[in-house]
Amino acid sequence: MELADYKKDSLFVIDKAIEKKWEMRKILRETYNKDLRRGDFEKVLDWFNGFKQEYNNLELYDFLKTSDDWQGAQGISFNSNLNAPDAIHLTTAILGAIGGYCQIMITNDKQFSQEARRIIDDYKLTRKLKVMTISEVKKQFFEKKK
């Protein structure tokens, strides 16, 4: 979902806001009020499918399967500065790390990253789960070494 958000933000800024010659303040204000259309969503899906093909060593999992899993997300939401979607994202990464399936949680949200690192530390999972941005993941794992 973070990857979809990343691409939607990119489409909004590049294809919509810059094309309309908006000032930076307006772009920042309107980022959360995107006016993307069906064709834009198809571009996001096409981009994501291409991303999965290009980086076919990535695996996607769903870890929130039981009531206890959802209670864990609720606990994180109630006891942190995270909103519900971010609490779900973090809980999924934590459950994945506990199960040995997830070593990296990807986000471009700085405030989320800081809060997630604190919670990961509280869960004593800092050796199992690292928070990284999309660009950090690309640089560390996918760019060819020169």
N, C-alpha and C positions, 0 to 999 in steps of 0.2 A: 504494500500500500504506500509506503514511503517513496518507492520508485515511481509509482503513478503520480503521487503529489509532486515529486520533483519534475516530471515531464509536463504535468498540467501547468505548473508555475512557469516553466520554460516557454510553453506554447502561449500562455497569457502574456508574458512580458515581451517575448520576441514578436509573435504574430499579431498581437492585439495592441498592447500599450505603446510599443515603440512605433508601430505602424501609424497609430493615431497621434504620435508626437506628444505624448503626455509628459509632464514634468515628473521628476523622480518621486516627489512627495505624493502625487496622485497615484503613481504606479504602486507604491508601498501601501497606500490606503486601500486601493482597489484589489490588491492581490487576493484578499479573502472574500471578495465579491465578484469572482470571475464570471464572465458571460460566455463560457465555452459552449459549443453546440455539439450535436451528434458527430459531425465530421471530425471535430477535435478529439472526442473520446475515442473514435476509431483510430486516430493517429497515435493516441496514448497506447492503445492495445497493440497496434502494429509495432510501435517502438519497444514495448515490453517483450513481445514475442521475439523480436530481433535481438534484444538484450539477452534473453534466455538462451537463444541459439548461439550467440557469440560467446557467452560465458556459460557453456553447458556443464561446467563442473559445479555450478551452484545447485543446491537442492532447496526446495521450499516445503515447509512443514506446517501443520496446524496442530498446536499443542493445547488449545483451550477446548477440552473435550468433556470434562466432568463438571459437576456443580462445585466441587472443591477448587478446581482451576479458576472458575469464574469468581468464587469467593476470594481467592488470592488477588485477582485483578481488582476486585472491589476494595479489599484491604489496602492495596497500594494507592488506589484512587482516594480513599478516605484519609490516608495518612501521609499525603505528599502534596506537592504543588502541581501535580500532573492532572491534565484533563482526562476524561474517560478513554478516548482513543489512544492517548499516549500510555495510560496505565495498562490497557490491553496489549499494546505493542511491547511494553517492557515485561509484562507478565509472561507473554509468549516467549520472549528471549530467555528469561530466567528459567522457565520450565524446560526449554530446549537445552540450556546449558546444564541443568541438573541431570537431564537424560543423556547428555553427551552428544547431542545433535547440533548444538549452536555454540559457536565461539565468538561471533561478532554480531552486534546489533547495529544496524545502519540507520543513521538519521542525520539530517542537515540542520536540525533545530538545536541551537546552542543551549537554550534554557532546559530543554528536555535532556540533552546530553549531561549537563551538570547534575540535574536531579537524578537521572538514571544512574550515574556513577556513584552517587551517595547511597542510593538504595541497593545497588549491586554490592557495594562495600558492606552495608548492613546485613545482607544475606551471605556475606563471606564468600562471594563468587568472583572476586577480582582476578583470580588466576584462570578462571574458566570462561569469563565473558568480558569482552572488550567492546567499548562504544566507539564507533568510527563514522566519519562522514563518507558519502558516496565517493568523493574525490580521493580520500585517503585509501579506501578499498581499491579503487582503480589503480592508484599509484603503487600500492604495496603488492597487489596480487595479479594485476592484469597488464601493466605496462611492461614492455620488453626492456630488459636491462641492456644498457649500452656498453 
